[in-house]
Amino acid sequence: MGPWPLRHERAGDLELYRARIGERLGRKKPTDTKAFFRFHTYRGVGARGLLDVAAEHGRQLDPDKKLRQLRRVGLTRKARQDTT
């Protein structure tokens, strides 16, 4: 982690991390069902914040992967619910 993100973290600017996560999930192709985040990507908002942003992008915690909060978190695309 460089000095710029660390400066934002010390100042309490957690939107930087939320924006990074959202940006990365926004770049994923619709056919990509899995996404992985290493700890340095979401450390400012924590695992809960990561899951909140992921939910906004239609992602959820991957049930097939073991949750290792201080290393990496695996996400998968939410299954669509048919409303018919």
Buried (B, 14 or more C-beta within 10 A) or exposed (E): EEEEBEEBBEEEBBEBBBEBBBEBBEEBEEEEEEBEBEBEBBBBBBBEBBBEBBEEBEBEBBEEBEEEEEEBBBBBBEEEEEEE
